[in-house]
Amino acid sequence: MLGIALLAGAGAGVGVLNAVTPVFIDALLAFGVAALLYLVTEELLVEAHEDVETPVQTAMFFAGFILLFMIDMLV
């Protein structure tokens, strides 16, 4: 059952991502990388939990990383 779900998800992903521009795919990859960096920062670094973090700071982290990644991919 898991294998069928994996194949169905991969097929749906190919169908959806074939119709979008490369900039959108870059943004999607940048979001994934930013999410992994955020996870490493939050879970593995003890100092990250010393200061209170607001949702605005988290959103700016993601937005800045995505923007820089997209600029790098366009140039």
PyMOL Python script that loads the backbone (N, CA, C, O; Angstrom):
from pymol import cmd

cmd.read_pdbstr("""\
ATOM      1  N   MET A   1       0.827  -1.194   0.000  1.00  0.00           N
ATOM      2  CA  MET A   1       0.000   0.000   0.000  1.00  0.00           C
ATOM      3  C   MET A   1       0.876   1.264   0.000  1.00  0.00           C
ATOM      4  O   MET A   1       0.575   2.242  -0.684  1.00  0.00           O
ATOM      5  N   LEU A   2       1.960   1.220   0.779  1.00  0.00           N
ATOM      6  CA  LEU A   2       2.852   2.369   0.830  1.00  0.00           C
ATOM      7  C   LEU A   2       3.518   2.618  -0.525  1.00  0.00           C
ATOM      8  O   LEU A   2       3.671   3.768  -0.937  1.00  0.00           O
ATOM      9  N   GLY A   3       3.905   1.573  -1.203  1.00  0.00           N
ATOM     10  CA  GLY A   3       4.521   1.708  -2.522  1.00  0.00           C
ATOM     11  C   GLY A   3       3.579   2.325  -3.539  1.00  0.00           C
ATOM     12  O   GLY A   3       3.986   3.148  -4.359  1.00  0.00           O
ATOM     13  N   ILE A   4       2.312   1.922  -3.480  1.00  0.00           N
ATOM     14  CA  ILE A   4       1.312   2.490  -4.389  1.00  0.00           C
ATOM     15  C   ILE A   4       1.117   3.978  -4.098  1.00  0.00           C
ATOM     16  O   ILE A   4       1.016   4.788  -5.020  1.00  0.00           O
ATOM     17  N   ALA A   5       1.065   4.333  -2.814  1.00  0.00           N
ATOM     18  CA  ALA A   5       0.909   5.740  -2.438  1.00  0.00           C
ATOM     19  C   ALA A   5       2.116   6.556  -2.892  1.00  0.00           C
ATOM     20  O   ALA A   5       1.964   7.691  -3.346  1.00  0.00           O
ATOM     21  N   LEU A   6       3.310   5.988  -2.773  1.00  0.00           N
ATOM     22  CA  LEU A   6       4.523   6.674  -3.224  1.00  0.00           C
ATOM     23  C   LEU A   6       4.503   6.913  -4.728  1.00  0.00           C
ATOM     24  O   LEU A   6       4.829   8.007  -5.189  1.00  0.00           O
ATOM     25  N   LEU A   7       4.125   5.904  -5.487  1.00  0.00           N
ATOM     26  CA  LEU A   7       4.049   6.056  -6.937  1.00  0.00           C
ATOM     27  C   LEU A   7       2.970   7.062  -7.343  1.00  0.00           C
ATOM     28  O   LEU A   7       3.179   7.859  -8.258  1.00  0.00           O
ATOM     29  N   ALA A   8       1.832   7.028  -6.674  1.00  0.00           N
ATOM     30  CA  ALA A   8       0.754   7.975  -6.981  1.00  0.00           C
ATOM     31  C   ALA A   8       1.194   9.405  -6.662  1.00  0.00           C
ATOM     32  O   ALA A   8       0.923  10.320  -7.440  1.00  0.00           O
ATOM     33  N   GLY A   9       1.861   9.607  -5.542  1.00  0.00           N
ATOM     34  CA  GLY A   9       2.352  10.938  -5.183  1.00  0.00           C
ATOM     35  C   GLY A   9       3.411  11.437  -6.147  1.00  0.00           C
ATOM     36  O   GLY A   9       3.414  12.611  -6.517  1.00  0.00           O
ATOM     37  N   ALA A  10       4.315  10.545  -6.558  1.00  0.00           N
ATOM     38  CA  ALA A  10       5.347  10.934  -7.515  1.00  0.00           C
ATOM     39  C   ALA A  10       4.722  11.290  -8.865  1.00  0.00           C
ATOM     40  O   ALA A  10       5.124  12.264  -9.500  1.00  0.00           O
ATOM     41  N   GLY A  11       3.754  10.509  -9.293  1.00  0.00           N
ATOM     42  CA  GLY A  11       3.068  10.815 -10.557  1.00  0.00           C
ATOM     43  C   GLY A  11       2.317  12.132 -10.500  1.00  0.00           C
ATOM     44  O   GLY A  11       2.355  12.912 -11.452  1.00  0.00           O
ATOM     45  N   ALA A  12       1.634  12.388  -9.391  1.00  0.00           N
ATOM     46  CA  ALA A  12       0.926  13.659  -9.231  1.00  0.00           C
ATOM     47  C   ALA A  12       1.918  14.821  -9.194  1.00  0.00           C
ATOM     48  O   ALA A  12       1.652  15.878  -9.766  1.00  0.00           O
ATOM     49  N   GLY A  13       3.050  14.636  -8.531  1.00  0.00           N
ATOM     50  CA  GLY A  13       4.064  15.685  -8.472  1.00  0.00           C
ATOM     51  C   GLY A  13       4.636  15.999  -9.838  1.00  0.00           C
ATOM     52  O   GLY A  13       4.840  17.168 -10.168  1.00  0.00           O
ATOM     53  N   VAL A  14       4.897  14.986 -10.634  1.00  0.00           N
ATOM     54  CA  VAL A  14       5.412  15.202 -11.988  1.00  0.00           C
ATOM     55  C   VAL A  14       4.381  15.952 -12.818  1.00  0.00           C
ATOM     56  O   VAL A  14       4.728  16.863 -13.569  1.00  0.00           O
ATOM     57  N   GLY A  15       3.120  15.572 -12.685  1.00  0.00           N
ATOM     58  CA  GLY A  15       2.069  16.244 -13.451  1.00  0.00           C
ATOM     59  C   GLY A  15       1.926  17.702 -13.086  1.00  0.00           C
ATOM     60  O   GLY A  15       1.747  18.548 -13.961  1.00  0.00           O
ATOM     61  N   VAL A  16       2.002  18.006 -11.801  1.00  0.00           N
ATOM     62  CA  VAL A  16       1.839  19.387 -11.348  1.00  0.00           C
ATOM     63  C   VAL A  16       3.079  20.213 -11.659  1.00  0.00           C
ATOM     64  O   VAL A  16       2.964  21.332 -12.158  1.00  0.00           O
ATOM     65  N   LEU A  17       4.256  19.684 -11.374  1.00  0.00           N
ATOM     66  CA  LEU A  17       5.490  20.462 -11.533  1.00  0.00           C
ATOM     67  C   LEU A  17       5.929  20.604 -12.987  1.00  0.00           C
ATOM     68  O   LEU A  17       6.769  21.454 -13.282  1.00  0.00           O
ATOM     69  N   ASN A  18       5.396  19.808 -13.896  1.00  0.00           N
ATOM     70  CA  ASN A  18       5.702  19.992 -15.314  1.00  0.00           C
ATOM     71  C   ASN A  18       5.055  21.253 -15.867  1.00  0.00           C
ATOM     72  O   ASN A  18       5.529  21.816 -16.854  1.00  0.00           O
ATOM     73  N   ALA A  19       3.977  21.695 -15.238  1.00  0.00           N
ATOM     74  CA  ALA A  19       3.220  22.834 -15.755  1.00  0.00           C
ATOM     75  C   ALA A  19       3.651  24.171 -15.167  1.00  0.00           C
ATOM     76  O   ALA A  19       3.102  25.201 -15.560  1.00  0.00           O
ATOM     77  N   VAL A  20       4.602  24.203 -14.249  1.00  0.00           N
ATOM     78  CA  VAL A  20       4.993  25.463 -13.611  1.00  0.00           C
ATOM     79  C   VAL A  20       6.352  25.933 -14.138  1.00  0.00           C
ATOM     80  O   VAL A  20       7.098  25.181 -14.765  1.00  0.00           O
ATOM     81  N   THR A  21       6.638  27.196 -13.860  1.00  0.00           N
ATOM     82  CA  THR A  21       7.894  27.780 -14.318  1.00  0.00           C
ATOM     83  C   THR A  21       9.053  27.336 -13.417  1.00  0.00           C
ATOM     84  O   THR A  21       8.834  26.940 -12.272  1.00  0.00           O
ATOM     85  N   PRO A  22      10.266  27.401 -13.930  1.00  0.00           N
ATOM     86  CA  PRO A  22      11.427  27.025 -13.104  1.00  0.00           C
ATOM     87  C   PRO A  22      11.600  27.896 -11.862  1.00  0.00           C
ATOM     88  O   PRO A  22      12.147  27.436 -10.860  1.00  0.00           O
ATOM     89  N   VAL A  23      11.142  29.145 -11.913  1.00  0.00           N
ATOM     90  CA  VAL A  23      11.263  30.020 -10.745  1.00  0.00           C
ATOM     91  C   VAL A  23      10.427  29.466  -9.592  1.00  0.00           C
ATOM     92  O   VAL A  23      10.851  29.522  -8.438  1.00  0.00           O
ATOM     93  N   PHE A  24       9.252  28.935  -9.893  1.00  0.00           N
ATOM     94  CA  PHE A  24       8.416  28.344  -8.851  1.00  0.00           C
ATOM     95  C   PHE A  24       9.090  27.120  -8.235  1.00  0.00           C
ATOM     96  O   PHE A  24       9.032  26.917  -7.022  1.00  0.00           O
ATOM     97  N   ILE A  25       9.721  26.316  -9.066  1.00  0.00           N
ATOM     98  CA  ILE A  25      10.425  25.141  -8.549  1.00  0.00           C
ATOM     99  C   ILE A  25      11.598  25.576  -7.674  1.00  0.00           C
ATOM    100  O   ILE A  25      11.859  24.962  -6.640  1.00  0.00           O
ATOM    101  N   ASP A  26      12.305  26.628  -8.080  1.00  0.00           N
ATOM    102  CA  ASP A  26      13.392  27.166  -7.254  1.00  0.00           C
ATOM    103  C   ASP A  26      12.870  27.640  -5.906  1.00  0.00           C
ATOM    104  O   ASP A  26      13.492  27.394  -4.872  1.00  0.00           O
ATOM    105  N   ALA A  27      11.726  28.319  -5.917  1.00  0.00           N
ATOM    106  CA  ALA A  27      11.134  28.790  -4.664  1.00  0.00           C
ATOM    107  C   ALA A  27      10.739  27.616  -3.781  1.00  0.00           C
ATOM    108  O   ALA A  27      10.920  27.672  -2.565  1.00  0.00           O
ATOM    109  N   LEU A  28      10.209  26.569  -4.367  1.00  0.00           N
ATOM    110  CA  LEU A  28       9.831  25.379  -3.603  1.00  0.00           C
ATOM    111  C   LEU A  28      11.055  24.712  -2.983  1.00  0.00           C
ATOM    112  O   LEU A  28      11.018  24.310  -1.821  1.00  0.00           O
ATOM    113  N   LEU A  29      12.122  24.594  -3.737  1.00  0.00           N
ATOM    114  CA  LEU A  29      13.358  24.024  -3.208  1.00  0.00           C
ATOM    115  C   LEU A  29      13.966  24.912  -2.125  1.00  0.00           C
ATOM    116  O   LEU A  29      14.478  24.415  -1.121  1.00  0.00           O
ATOM    117  N   ALA A  30      13.907  26.229  -2.333  1.00  0.00           N
ATOM    118  CA  ALA A  30      14.439  27.148  -1.331  1.00  0.00           C
ATOM    119  C   ALA A  30      13.657  27.045  -0.032  1.00  0.00           C
ATOM    120  O   ALA A  30      14.242  27.102   1.050  1.00  0.00           O
ATOM    121  N   PHE A  31      12.351  26.897  -0.125  1.00  0.00           N
ATOM    122  CA  PHE A  31      11.542  26.742   1.082  1.00  0.00           C
ATOM    123  C   PHE A  31      11.926  25.464   1.823  1.00  0.00           C
ATOM    124  O   PHE A  31      12.024  25.462   3.050  1.00  0.00           O
ATOM    125  N   GLY A  32      12.142  24.387   1.088  1.00  0.00           N
ATOM    126  CA  GLY A  32      12.541  23.139   1.720  1.00  0.00           C
ATOM    127  C   GLY A  32      13.888  23.237   2.408  1.00  0.00           C
ATOM    128  O   GLY A  32      14.065  22.722   3.512  1.00  0.00           O
ATOM    129  N   VAL A  33      14.839  23.895   1.760  1.00  0.00           N
ATOM    130  CA  VAL A  33      16.159  24.075   2.362  1.00  0.00           C
ATOM    131  C   VAL A  33      16.067  24.967   3.597  1.00  0.00           C
ATOM    132  O   VAL A  33      16.702  24.693   4.615  1.00  0.00           O
ATOM    133  N   ALA A  34      15.270  26.040   3.504  1.00  0.00           N
ATOM    134  CA  ALA A  34      15.094  26.929   4.658  1.00  0.00           C
ATOM    135  C   ALA A  34      14.433  26.193   5.818  1.00  0.00           C
ATOM    136  O   ALA A  34      14.786  26.413   6.976  1.00  0.00           O
ATOM    137  N   ALA A  35      13.486  25.332   5.512  1.00  0.00           N
ATOM    138  CA  ALA A  35      12.831  24.555   6.569  1.00  0.00           C
ATOM    139  C   ALA A  35      13.823  23.626   7.258  1.00  0.00           C
ATOM    140  O   ALA A  35      13.788  23.481   8.480  1.00  0.00           O
ATOM    141  N   LEU A  36      14.703  22.997   6.489  1.00  0.00           N
ATOM    142  CA  LEU A  36      15.715  22.127   7.096  1.00  0.00           C
ATOM    143  C   LEU A  36      16.716  22.919   7.923  1.00  0.00           C
ATOM    144  O   LEU A  36      17.112  22.478   9.001  1.00  0.00           O
ATOM    145  N   LEU A  37      17.131  24.087   7.430  1.00  0.00           N
ATOM    146  CA  LEU A  37      18.047  24.928   8.210  1.00  0.00           C
ATOM    147  C   LEU A  37      17.394  25.395   9.504  1.00  0.00           C
ATOM    148  O   LEU A  37      18.043  25.435  10.550  1.00  0.00           O
ATOM    149  N   TYR A  38      16.128  25.742   9.439  1.00  0.00           N
ATOM    150  CA  TYR A  38      15.403  26.164  10.630  1.00  0.00           C
ATOM    151  C   TYR A  38      15.315  25.006  11.637  1.00  0.00           C
ATOM    152  O   TYR A  38      15.477  25.213  12.839  1.00  0.00           O
ATOM    153  N   LEU A  39      15.060  23.801  11.143  1.00  0.00           N
ATOM    154  CA  LEU A  39      14.983  22.634  12.015  1.00  0.00           C
ATOM    155  C   LEU A  39      16.311  22.394  12.710  1.00  0.00           C
ATOM    156  O   LEU A  39      16.340  22.128  13.912  1.00  0.00           O
ATOM    157  N   VAL A  40      17.405  22.483  11.975  1.00  0.00           N
ATOM    158  CA  VAL A  40      18.728  22.295  12.572  1.00  0.00           C
ATOM    159  C   VAL A  40      18.991  23.364  13.614  1.00  0.00           C
ATOM    160  O   VAL A  40      19.503  23.071  14.695  1.00  0.00           O
ATOM    161  N   THR A  41      18.642  24.609  13.292  1.00  0.00           N
ATOM    162  CA  THR A  41      18.871  25.709  14.222  1.00  0.00           C
ATOM    163  C   THR A  41      18.068  25.532  15.492  1.00  0.00           C
ATOM    164  O   THR A  41      18.593  25.725  16.589  1.00  0.00           O
ATOM    165  N   GLU A  42      16.809  25.170  15.362  1.00  0.00           N
ATOM    166  CA  GLU A  42      15.936  25.059  16.525  1.00  0.00           C
ATOM    167  C   GLU A  42      16.227  23.825  17.378  1.00  0.00           C
ATOM    168  O   GLU A  42      16.182  23.897  18.606  1.00  0.00           O
ATOM    169  N   GLU A  43      16.518  22.718  16.751  1.00  0.00           N
ATOM    170  CA  GLU A  43      16.632  21.467  17.493  1.00  0.00           C
ATOM    171  C   GLU A  43      18.042  21.139  17.958  1.00  0.00           C
ATOM    172  O   GLU A  43      18.217  20.500  18.995  1.00  0.00           O
ATOM    173  N   LEU A  44      19.041  21.562  17.212  1.00  0.00           N
ATOM    174  CA  LEU A  44      20.393  21.133  17.533  1.00  0.00           C
ATOM    175  C   LEU A  44      21.224  22.177  18.258  1.00  0.00           C
ATOM    176  O   LEU A  44      22.188  21.830  18.939  1.00  0.00           O
ATOM    177  N   LEU A  45      20.870  23.452  18.126  1.00  0.00           N
ATOM    178  CA  LEU A  45      21.639  24.488  18.784  1.00  0.00           C
ATOM    179  C   LEU A  45      20.959  24.916  20.077  1.00  0.00           C
ATOM    180  O   LEU A  45      19.822  25.388  20.059  1.00  0.00           O
ATOM    181  N   VAL A  46      21.643  24.753  21.181  1.00  0.00           N
ATOM    182  CA  VAL A  46      21.074  25.083  22.487  1.00  0.00           C
ATOM    183  C   VAL A  46      20.853  26.584  22.613  1.00  0.00           C
ATOM    184  O   VAL A  46      19.878  27.023  23.221  1.00  0.00           O
ATOM    185  N   GLU A  47      21.753  27.366  22.041  1.00  0.00           N
ATOM    186  CA  GLU A  47      21.647  28.816  22.158  1.00  0.00           C
ATOM    187  C   GLU A  47      20.409  29.366  21.464  1.00  0.00           C
ATOM    188  O   GLU A  47      19.965  30.468  21.786  1.00  0.00           O
ATOM    189  N   ALA A  48      19.849  28.630  20.530  1.00  0.00           N
ATOM    190  CA  ALA A  48      18.687  29.114  19.786  1.00  0.00           C
ATOM    191  C   ALA A  48      17.467  29.243  20.688  1.00  0.00           C
ATOM    192  O   ALA A  48      16.551  30.001  20.369  1.00  0.00           O
ATOM    193  N   HIS A  49      17.431  28.530  21.795  1.00  0.00           N
ATOM    194  CA  HIS A  49      16.273  28.568  22.685  1.00  0.00           C
ATOM    195  C   HIS A  49      16.448  29.557  23.834  1.00  0.00           C
ATOM    196  O   HIS A  49      15.570  29.655  24.692  1.00  0.00           O
ATOM    197  N   GLU A  50      17.554  30.287  23.872  1.00  0.00           N
ATOM    198  CA  GLU A  50      17.765  31.238  24.959  1.00  0.00           C
ATOM    199  C   GLU A  50      16.898  32.479  24.809  1.00  0.00           C
ATOM    200  O   GLU A  50      16.401  32.998  25.809  1.00  0.00           O
ATOM    201  N   ASP A  51      16.704  32.970  23.587  1.00  0.00           N
ATOM    202  CA  ASP A  51      15.895  34.160  23.333  1.00  0.00           C
ATOM    203  C   ASP A  51      14.507  33.745  22.853  1.00  0.00           C
ATOM    204  O   ASP A  51      14.339  32.712  22.205  1.00  0.00           O
ATOM    205  N   VAL A  52      13.515  34.574  23.186  1.00  0.00           N
ATOM    206  CA  VAL A  52      12.159  34.323  22.715  1.00  0.00           C
ATOM    207  C   VAL A  52      12.079  34.712  21.237  1.00  0.00           C
ATOM    208  O   VAL A  52      12.531  35.787  20.843  1.00  0.00           O
ATOM    209  N   GLU A  53      11.507  33.835  20.437  1.00  0.00           N
ATOM    210  CA  GLU A  53      11.415  34.067  19.003  1.00  0.00           C
ATOM    211  C   GLU A  53       9.977  34.362  18.617  1.00  0.00           C
ATOM    212  O   GLU A  53       9.055  33.672  19.052  1.00  0.00           O
ATOM    213  N   THR A  54       9.791  35.387  17.802  1.00  0.00           N
ATOM    214  CA  THR A  54       8.447  35.749  17.367  1.00  0.00           C
ATOM    215  C   THR A  54       8.160  35.136  16.000  1.00  0.00           C
ATOM    216  O   THR A  54       9.094  34.802  15.271  1.00  0.00           O
ATOM    217  N   PRO A  55       6.892  34.983  15.641  1.00  0.00           N
ATOM    218  CA  PRO A  55       6.558  34.470  14.303  1.00  0.00           C
ATOM    219  C   PRO A  55       7.065  35.372  13.177  1.00  0.00           C
ATOM    220  O   PRO A  55       7.350  34.889  12.082  1.00  0.00           O
ATOM    221  N   VAL A  56       7.179  36.668  13.435  1.00  0.00           N
ATOM    222  CA  VAL A  56       7.683  37.582  12.407  1.00  0.00           C
ATOM    223  C   VAL A  56       9.142  37.262  12.098  1.00  0.00           C
ATOM    224  O   VAL A  56       9.544  37.283  10.934  1.00  0.00           O
ATOM    225  N   GLN A  57       9.939  36.968  13.124  1.00  0.00           N
ATOM    226  CA  GLN A  57      11.342  36.625  12.897  1.00  0.00           C
ATOM    227  C   GLN A  57      11.454  35.338  12.077  1.00  0.00           C
ATOM    228  O   GLN A  57      12.294  35.245  11.182  1.00  0.00           O
ATOM    229  N   THR A  58      10.627  34.364  12.373  1.00  0.00           N
ATOM    230  CA  THR A  58      10.644  33.112  11.627  1.00  0.00           C
ATOM    231  C   THR A  58      10.247  33.349  10.179  1.00  0.00           C
ATOM    232  O   THR A  58      10.878  32.815   9.267  1.00  0.00           O
ATOM    233  N   ALA A  59       9.209  34.141   9.960  1.00  0.00           N
ATOM    234  CA  ALA A  59       8.758  34.430   8.596  1.00  0.00           C
ATOM    235  C   ALA A  59       9.827  35.184   7.815  1.00  0.00           C
ATOM    236  O   ALA A  59      10.031  34.917   6.631  1.00  0.00           O
ATOM    237  N   MET A  60      10.509  36.117   8.462  1.00  0.00           N
ATOM    238  CA  MET A  60      11.559  36.867   7.776  1.00  0.00           C
ATOM    239  C   MET A  60      12.750  35.971   7.429  1.00  0.00           C
ATOM    240  O   MET A  60      13.398  36.178   6.403  1.00  0.00           O
ATOM    241  N   PHE A  61      13.045  34.976   8.275  1.00  0.00           N
ATOM    242  CA  PHE A  61      14.109  34.015   7.977  1.00  0.00           C
ATOM    243  C   PHE A  61      13.777  33.264   6.690  1.00  0.00           C
ATOM    244  O   PHE A  61      14.612  33.164   5.791  1.00  0.00           O
ATOM    245  N   PHE A  62      12.555  32.737   6.604  1.00  0.00           N
ATOM    246  CA  PHE A  62      12.148  31.997   5.417  1.00  0.00           C
ATOM    247  C   PHE A  62      12.104  32.901   4.192  1.00  0.00           C
ATOM    248  O   PHE A  62      12.606  32.518   3.136  1.00  0.00           O
ATOM    249  N   ALA A  63      11.521  34.082   4.305  1.00  0.00           N
ATOM    250  CA  ALA A  63      11.395  34.988   3.165  1.00  0.00           C
ATOM    251  C   ALA A  63      12.771  35.426   2.657  1.00  0.00           C
ATOM    252  O   ALA A  63      13.002  35.455   1.448  1.00  0.00           O
ATOM    253  N   GLY A  64      13.672  35.761   3.557  1.00  0.00           N
ATOM    254  CA  GLY A  64      15.007  36.175   3.149  1.00  0.00           C
ATOM    255  C   GLY A  64      15.775  35.064   2.471  1.00  0.00           C
ATOM    256  O   GLY A  64      16.447  35.297   1.466  1.00  0.00           O
ATOM    257  N   PHE A  65      15.688  33.869   3.001  1.00  0.00           N
ATOM    258  CA  PHE A  65      16.410  32.754   2.397  1.00  0.00           C
ATOM    259  C   PHE A  65      15.847  32.435   1.017  1.00  0.00           C
ATOM    260  O   PHE A  65      16.607  32.191   0.079  1.00  0.00           O
ATOM    261  N   ILE A  66      14.530  32.434   0.887  1.00  0.00           N
ATOM    262  CA  ILE A  66      13.916  32.146  -0.407  1.00  0.00           C
ATOM    263  C   ILE A  66      14.287  33.224  -1.422  1.00  0.00           C
ATOM    264  O   ILE A  66      14.594  32.911  -2.572  1.00  0.00           O
ATOM    265  N   LEU A  67      14.262  34.481  -1.009  1.00  0.00           N
ATOM    266  CA  LEU A  67      14.611  35.569  -1.911  1.00  0.00           C
ATOM    267  C   LEU A  67      16.059  35.448  -2.394  1.00  0.00           C
ATOM    268  O   LEU A  67      16.322  35.586  -3.588  1.00  0.00           O
ATOM    269  N   LEU A  68      16.987  35.197  -1.493  1.00  0.00           N
ATOM    270  CA  LEU A  68      18.389  35.057  -1.892  1.00  0.00           C
ATOM    271  C   LEU A  68      18.600  33.845  -2.785  1.00  0.00           C
ATOM    272  O   LEU A  68      19.392  33.900  -3.726  1.00  0.00           O
ATOM    273  N   PHE A  69      17.898  32.746  -2.501  1.00  0.00           N
ATOM    274  CA  PHE A  69      18.032  31.548  -3.328  1.00  0.00           C
ATOM    275  C   PHE A  69      17.500  31.809  -4.720  1.00  0.00           C
ATOM    276  O   PHE A  69      18.113  31.382  -5.698  1.00  0.00           O
ATOM    277  N   MET A  70      16.368  32.504  -4.839  1.00  0.00           N
ATOM    278  CA  MET A  70      15.788  32.792  -6.147  1.00  0.00           C
ATOM    279  C   MET A  70      16.666  33.759  -6.935  1.00  0.00           C
ATOM    280  O   MET A  70      16.821  33.598  -8.146  1.00  0.00           O
ATOM    281  N   ILE A  71      17.245  34.766  -6.268  1.00  0.00           N
ATOM    282  CA  ILE A  71      18.149  35.687  -6.955  1.00  0.00           C
ATOM    283  C   ILE A  71      19.365  34.931  -7.478  1.00  0.00           C
ATOM    284  O   ILE A  71      19.817  35.177  -8.596  1.00  0.00           O
ATOM    285  N   ASP A  72      19.893  34.019  -6.681  1.00  0.00           N
ATOM    286  CA  ASP A  72      21.052  33.243  -7.113  1.00  0.00           C
ATOM    287  C   ASP A  72      20.711  32.368  -8.316  1.00  0.00           C
ATOM    288  O   ASP A  72      21.540  32.212  -9.213  1.00  0.00           O
ATOM    289  N   MET A  73      19.520  31.799  -8.354  1.00  0.00           N
ATOM    290  CA  MET A  73      19.135  30.926  -9.456  1.00  0.00           C
ATOM    291  C   MET A  73      18.843  31.719 -10.733  1.00  0.00           C
ATOM    292  O   MET A  73      19.007  31.193 -11.834  1.00  0.00           O
ATOM    293  N   LEU A  74      18.414  32.976 -10.598  1.00  0.00           N
ATOM    294  CA  LEU A  74      18.103  33.781 -11.776  1.00  0.00           C
ATOM    295  C   LEU A  74      19.339  34.391 -12.420  1.00  0.00           C
ATOM    296  O   LEU A  74      19.338  34.687 -13.615  1.00  0.00           O
ATOM    297  N   VAL A  75      20.381  34.578 -11.642  1.00  0.00           N
ATOM    298  CA  VAL A  75      21.582  35.234 -12.168  1.00  0.00           C
ATOM    299  C   VAL A  75      22.527  34.242 -12.781  1.00  0.00           C
ATOM    300  O   VAL A  75      23.589  34.623 -13.272  1.00  0.00           O
TER     301      VAL A  75
END
""", "prot")
cmd.dss("prot")
cmd.show_as("cartoon", "prot")
cmd.util.cbc("prot")
cmd.orient("prot")
